[in-house]
């Protein structure tokens, strides 16, 4: 019998809700056991604008996962996204003592706590504090200050905040669906946990996740996140342009994009672009498709580049750009990205080594996988620190809602029951 722990992670995407069940081995290795997905309802820009419809959708996707994996779910971890997120740079200074002494781990923790105490809008809450750079007695570029002798420690940190009301609405939707909200992680950071390797982070990389209605991005340097952001354009806009250009319904355009989408005209030879204006219903040839999709895809990437803004920092990203998301699956996306950013680019969908990856259908599972990896990492870290909560069924925090297989579980509430209550 397996001695691992079961967990569920749910990705609230702009167009699709996805959930996966995974098992964490005692050594912290992750294995995907199953997955489920539902078209998003009542959800817009990272918030449940229709609580009743959204909670029913959450119940459906998790219930489908329970049936597939033969498990009972009491709670899950989930992602946070949307335009309500804010990224800021915080500076924290900690005096070490009346005289120089070796810096301790407690001093570093104090610097993080002071960064968390920075002034933010009253309606926001701090979600993450990531150290970017340390300085000891004004000597900058210190990677790990612990053990260095000094009189003052300074830390530059990247801080992400989110709207308290949006965060509360998400928790309320999960609870209304009869599940427990266990923990949250910023969407793009979860995807980065799955797709951006330690070597990429050290060399410098930008992750660009082209979702349905928004594109999220994060920049890594010297092992740390230094900037994050989002632009309100995504794969839905590619499909909408295709529907308009080919004079076809949006659902049909979505199918054409997924099966034969191409965003670089140089890959398809001659492009009879005049047909877009001369014919009542242009033929959906590769050239016509590329002529429609290339301008919009280039616009999305250009907006991301402008949103980051620091051209010198961008030029120093040794690992280039990593693309993911449903909107990045069109042929030629990486090549077009290289032209826009003047950096090497590649597309990634799942971690290179992931047990059970074959159980995942085609789609954007990186965020859900990353959420699970965050849990696995925290479990290993807690065990390494000798935290007694890292063992046994009473684990709290990220893992306090462990799952159980099969019998003995209380009967789950069907989405139809929720609808009747509403």
N, C-alpha and C positions, 0 to 999 in steps of 0.2 A: 504493500500500500504506500502511496506517495506520502511523504512527510512535508510537502510544500504547503504554502498558503495560497488560497484562492482570492482573487480580487477582480473587481469590475471597474472599468474606466469608460466614461461616456463623453464623447466629443459632440458638443452642441455647435454644429456647423451652420453657416448661413442658409444652406439649402437642404442639408441632410443631417439627421442625428445618427451617430454611429456609436455602438457599444461593443466592447470586447471583454471576454473573460480570460484571465491568464493565471498562471500558477508561478509562484516564486519558490524556487528551490532553497534549501538551507544555505546554499552558497551565494544566493542572490541572482541566480540565472532565471530568465523569464521564458515561459513557454505559452504560446497562445492556444487556448482550448476551443474557442469559438467566437462568433461575431454575429451582429444583427444591425440592420439599418432601416430607417424610416424617413420619408420625406418630412422635412421640418414644417411644423405648424405653429402659429402663434408666436413666432420668434423673429425678431428683426434687430439688426445691428447689435447683436450680443445681449439682447434683453427680451424677456417674455412679455410682449405687448398684449397678448391674450392669454392670461394665466390658465384659464380652463382648457383651451385647446392645446396649449403648450404642455401642460401637465399630463393630459391624455396621451400626447405623442411620446413623452418620456416613458409613461407606463407601458405603451405598446412596444417600444424598442427594447426595454429591459425585460419585459415579459417574454418577448421572442427569444432573447438571449437565454433566459432561464429554461425555456423549453428545449432549445438546441443543446445546451450543455448539461441538462438535468441537474440544475443547482437552484438553490433558493438565495435570492439577493436581498440583503437587508439595507445596503447602502453602497455608494460608489463615489469615486473621485471624478472631477469634471474640469472643463477648461473655462477660462474667462477671456472674452474678446470684445471688440467693439470700439466705437469712437470715444466712449467715455474714459478709456484708459489714457493716462498721462505719464510721460517719461521725463524725469528731471535728474540733474546731477547734484548730489549732495556732498558737502565737505564736513568731516568731523575731525576734531583735534582733541587729543587726550594727553595731558601732562603726565609724564612717567614718574616724576618724584623730585625732591629737592636737588638730587644729583643724578648723574647718569647711572643706569642699571640695565640689566638685560630685560627686554620686553617679554611679557608673559602672554599666554593665551587669553587670560582675563582682560588684559589691556586691549587686545584685538576685539574681544567681545564687547567691551565698553565702547569702542569706536563705532561698532555696528549699531549698538543701542542709541548712541548719540545721533547717528545718521537717521535712524528711525524717528527721532524726536523732532525732525525738521518741521517747519511750518508748512502745512498743506491746506487746501480748501477744506472748510468744515464738513462739506458733504462728500469728502473722499476718504478712502482708507488705503494705507500702504499695503501692497500685495507682496512685493519683493524688494530686497536690498542686496545688490550684488557688488562686492568690492571690485573696483577697476584698477586702482593703483594705490600704493602706500608710499609714504615719505617718512623718514626718520631724521629729525634735526635738519629738515629742509633738503635732505638727500633723496631725490625722487627716483622712481623706477624700481623701488624695492618690491620684490615678488612676495616674499614671506617675511614679515618683520619679526616673528617670534625668535627670540634668542639674540637679536641684535642689541647692542648697547646704545642707549640714547636717552635724551631728556624729554622729547616730545614725539608723539606718534600722530601722523595725519593720514586720513583715508579719504580717497575719492570714491564715491559709490554711485552706481546707477540705480535709481529708485523708480518703481512703477506703482502708480496709484490707480484705484478704480472707484467709481461712483458707489457710495454706500447703498443708495436705493436700488441700483441695478443688481448689486451683489445680493441684497436682501430678496429681490424678486426671483432671482435664480434659485436661492435656497427655498423660497416659498413654493416654487413650481415643483421642485424635487420632493419636498415634504407632502405636497398635495397629491403627488403620484404615489404616496405611501412608501417612500424610501428616505434614507438618511443622507444628507449632504455631508460627506466625510472630509473632503478637502478640495481645494481648487488650485489650479496653476494657470499662469498666463498662457494663452493659446500658442503663440509662436515660440515661447520658451519650451513648451512641451514637445512641439515638433522638432526643435533643435536638439532636445535630449535624445531623440531617436535618430536623427539624420546627420548631425554635425559631430564629427569625431574629435577626440582630444587633439590630434595633430592639426586638424582644420582650425580649431579654436586658437591654438598657439600661433599658427602661421598667419591667421587673420582670414575671416570669411564672412560673407553675407548670405543669410538664408532668406529666400523670397518664397512665401507660401501664397500662391494665387488661388484663393477660394472662390466661392460662388458670387458673392456680392462685394467682397473686399479682399485686398491683398495685404497681408501682414509681413513685416520684415524685421530682422534682427541682425546686428553686426557684432562679431566676436573679434577680440584682439588680445594676444598674450593670455589666452585661456579664459577670458572673462567677457561677459556681455557689456558692451559699451554704449549701445543705442538700440532702440526699438521704435517701431512706428507702424502706421497703417494708412492705406489710401483707399477711397471708396469706389474702387473698380475691380472687377474680377471676371471669372469665367462666364457668368450670366450675361455680361455685356458683350462678350464674344458671340454667344448664342443669339442674342438679340440683334446684333449687327448682321449675322448670317440670315436670320429670319427675314429681316428687312431687305437685304440685298437679293436674296433668292426668291422673295415673295412666297414664303412657306410658313406654316405655323411654327410657333416657338418650340414645341416638343419635337417636331421633325427636324428643326435646325439643330437642336441639342444632339439628336442622334447622328446627324451628319458631322458635327464637330467631333464627337467622340470616336466615330469610326474612320473618318477620312480628313480630319482637320489638319491643315497645314498653314503656318503663319509666316512663311518666308518664300517670296515669289521666286527667288533665284533657285529654289529646289525643284521647281516644276516646269522650267522652260518658259515658252511663250505664254503670256497672260493676256488674253483678249479682253482687256478691261472695258472696252467700248460696249461690250455686250451688256454690261450692267445698266447702261442708260438707253440702249436701243431696243432690247427685247423686253416683252411683257413679263416673261418668266425665264430668266437666264438658266442655262443648263449648269448643274452643279459639278463642273469639271474641277480638277485640282487647281488649275490656274485661276478660275473665278473665286474659289474658296480662299485661296491665298491672297488674292487682291482685296477681299473683304476683311479677312482676319488680321493681316499684317499691320495695318495702321492702328487698330485698337490694341493689339498686343504690344506694339512699340510704345504706344501712349502709356499703358500700364507700367511698363518697365521704366520709362522716362520719368513718370511721376514718383516711382520709388527712389530713383536716383536723386531726384530733386528734393524729396522729402528728407533723405539723409543729409544731403547738403555738403558734407565735408569732402571735397574732391581729393585733397592730399591724403586723408585717411583711407579713402576708397582705393586710391592707387597703390596703397601699401598692403592690400589684402592678398597675401601670397596664395591662399587656397581658392581665391576667386569667388564666384557666386554659385550657390546651391539652390536649385529650383525644385519646388514640390507643389502639391495641390492639383485639383482637377483641371484648373485652367492652364496648367503647364504641360498637359499631356499631348497637345497638338505637335505634330512633327515640325521641327525647325525652331522650337522655342529656345533651346539652349544656344543655337547659332545666332538667333536674333538678339538674345541677351548679351552675347559676346560683343556684338556690334554696338549695342547701346552703352554698355559699361566699360568696354575696352579691357575686359578681364576674362580669363577662362571661366566657363560655365558648364554645369552638368545637372541633370535631373536625377533625383533620388526619391524613392517611395517608401522603402522600409529599410531598417538597419541591415548591414551586410550579413550579419549572423543573427538569426532569430529563429528559435525552435517553434515550429507550428505555423510559420509564415505561409505555408501552402494552404492553410485553412482560410486565409483571407481572400475574398474575391477582389477583382479589380476595383479600385477606388482609393480614396485618400484616408488611409488608416494611420498615418504618421503621428497625428496628435494623440489619438487614443493609445497607441503604443508608447509614446513618450510619457504620457501620464502614468502608465503602468511601470515604466522604467524609473520614474521619479520615486514611486513607492518602493520598488526593489532597492534602489540606491539608499533611501532613507532607512530601510530595514537593516541593510548591511552596516550602515554607519552607526545605527543605534546599538547593534550587537557588538561592533568593534569597541564602542565606548563603554561597554558593560552595562547598558541600560536594561534593567530587568523587564521593562515593558516590551522589549524586542522579542520576547518569547512568551508562549502561552496564549490562550484564547482571549485574555483580557487586554490585549494590546490596544492602546489609545492612539489619538492623533490620526495620521493618514490611514492606519490599518485597523481602526477600532470597529469597523463593520465587516469583518471577514465573512466569507461565504461558507455555506455548508452544502455538501452534495446530497441531493435526493431526500429520502425519508426523514420524518421528524420535523420538517419545516412547517410553519403555519401556512394556511392556504393563502396564496397571493390574491390581491384584488385585481380583477379584470378591468381593462380600460373602459368597458361598457358600464361597469358599476360606477366609476368615477364620473362618467358622462351623465348617468342617472342622478347622481348626487348634485352635480352642477345644475 
